[in-house]
Amino acid sequence: MKPFIKLLFAFFILVQIASSKLLIAQPFIKEIKAFQIADSILMPPKKAILFAGSSSFRLWKTIQADFPGYTIINRGFGGSALPDVIRYREEILFPYHPKQVVIYCGENDFAIDPKLPSDSVVERFKTLFKMIRERFKKTNITYVSMKPSPSRWKMKDQMMAANEGIKTYLKSQRRTNYLDIWGPMLAENGEPMKDLFLSDNLHMNAKGYAIWKEAITHFLIK
């Protein structure tokens, strides 16, 4: 029996290693699978408003209640960057046939690679935009600008430049909106209002989300 037990143990170790490598190759896969399971139980209706992007959407627990009269699908996940949203577009974007896609993403791109040029983030957004537009010709695409997070204030020039590049690009496209939340989250001294954020100085509290709610409401499609 001992050789068999050793073989079984070795097999178990190999499975664990393979599983670990798969998770690395497919970041956030557990969250994506959770979305798919939820959809299999109750598929959201078509022509809803789809929020997609990173944890600023994921942690917005009152998002549906904050926009009464609208059907909201929240597909924010993890600390995702634009390549992650692109990677999982078939799972978190395309199944829903939304009338509007609201995107918040790009901030984590700089956090992952602080030396990343702003133009690279703009190009990543263009890639995502074109993929959505190719699938949904008439869907409105709204981009929420990167926010001025205190913990990432050293990246402010890169984020501001990327925001401006995305804004300029969207001006050349039909059925789009660029939503600036950078300015409304700054204090009179030009720095982020820290009372809008949790203790990590990255994610927002209810006061921060109240600013987002006010700004986004004016851009939602009835």
NORDA-V419916 format. One line per field, one symbol per residue. burial: 1 if it has 24 or more other C-alpha atoms within 12 Angstrom, else 0. Layout:
# NORDA-V419916
burial->???
This chain:
# NORDA-V419916
burial->000000000000000000000000001110110010000000010011111111111111001000100111111111111111111110111111111111111111111000010111110111011001100000111111111111111011011111111110110000011111111111000001110110000111100111111011101110
